[in-house]
Amino acid sequence: MVSQGQSPFAQARFLAITQLAVFEAVNAITGDYKPYLGSVAAPAGASADAAAVAAAYHVLKNYFPLAPNLDAAYTASLAVIPNGSAKSGGIATGQAAAAQMIALRLNDGSSPPQFYSPAPIDPGVWQLTPSCPAAGGIAFQWQNMTPFGVPSVAGSQEWIAQFAPGPPPALTSERYARDYNEVKRVGNVSSDPTERPQDRADVARFYAVSSPSFVFNLAARQVAAAEGSSLSENARAFALLNMASNDSLVASFWTKYHYKLWRPETAIREGNLDGNATTDADFTFMPYILTPCFPSYPSNHASGSNSAAEILRRVYGAGGHAITMANPAVPGLTFHYTRFNQITGDINDARVYGGIHFRFDQDAGADLGRDVATYVYKHNLRRAKHSDNDDEGDNDDEHDSRSHHRD
């Protein structure tokens, strides 16, 4: 998905479809969990490995028919599975799961693209920033997309109300002034290194091009391998991870366009208009990284990342992991983490030190993401023999503070 130039929110959608197809195909064979669709049948003795490979391939081939190396990867993956009825049965099961998931998500509200033209231009109200196309704020339609893991009515946004945060701090409040002055101090392209240390500049650059989907699927692969999880367990974990991350982004987009809060670069340049005596304007302020073209509150990266992290915490436990984070798009940067919330802590810092979010954007997005993930986890893909008293190993320990080291 990253190689196909998809936006972070489109990545989340495609990965949710793909991983749910994989889950449904594998689960049709193993029967370990309650199904998502419940309409995929597998022949006796079908290979779960072949089913997983075929499900992923046929979803991706549908959406990205020209993706380089996809066909070769499919052929190589199937080549290690012995030929026979088990293999062919697994392939057929995977194809069926892929077709049904693709059909389910037709007309799910994610397209066609819609844009938002902001008005009026009042203090606090979002305005177009330099990254915006002439058409206006992007991804306006995303708030209308049907969620994967929360019951909803087609075309209705009522499901979002249980997760959406309240309004951002008033422009005249102490909290607004505190967070305004923080991002003004640390998020300017010309911020002094004493205010934006090199390690915070590095996380800002890294997570500017590393989406929640990229980051947490990479983390999940490493942790799952270290844990020695089964194919069935992995299929469920990756499906839940991507369902929750996607649904958090849908709710986050609705909240953004509901409150329409201006971005820091607009706010700081117009700080003399906000009615707050402690927010001095800086007419030359430019963010360290490029501001996305939609309103500020809450942070999408915080929503999608904290949702993913919450799923992984519930599946694998909060800490004791060995996670290495690198991205070819940012050569020379490698980060090491032992806890999932160390990653989200860096992501929260990245958006503030990058100059594109207030700290309260991050806090609200994090709460939204965790709440969506909790719902998705507790109401989807449960064990086949799940009882009302079975928490499936839930761990409600505290979300501890960020700590990491890097190469």
Secondary structure as UniProt FT lines:
FT   TURN            2..5
FT   HELIX           8..30
FT   TURN            44..45
FT   HELIX           48..63
FT   TURN            65..66
FT   TURN            68..69
FT   HELIX           70..79
FT   HELIX           85..104
FT   TURN            105..107
FT   TURN            123..124
FT   TURN            130..131
FT   TURN            134..135
FT   HELIX           140..144
FT   TURN            154..155
FT   HELIX           158..162
FT   TURN            171..172
FT   HELIX           174..186
FT   TURN            189..190
FT   TURN            193..195
FT   HELIX           198..208
FT   HELIX           212..227
FT   HELIX           231..259
FT   HELIX           264..269
FT   HELIX           271..273
FT   TURN            277..278
FT   TURN            283..284
FT   HELIX           300..316
FT   STRAND          323..326
FT   TURN            328..329
FT   TURN            331..332
FT   STRAND          334..337
FT   HELIX           340..353
FT   TURN            354..355
FT   HELIX           359..379
FT   TURN            384..385
FT   TURN            388..389
FT   TURN            392..393
FT   STRAND          405..406
//
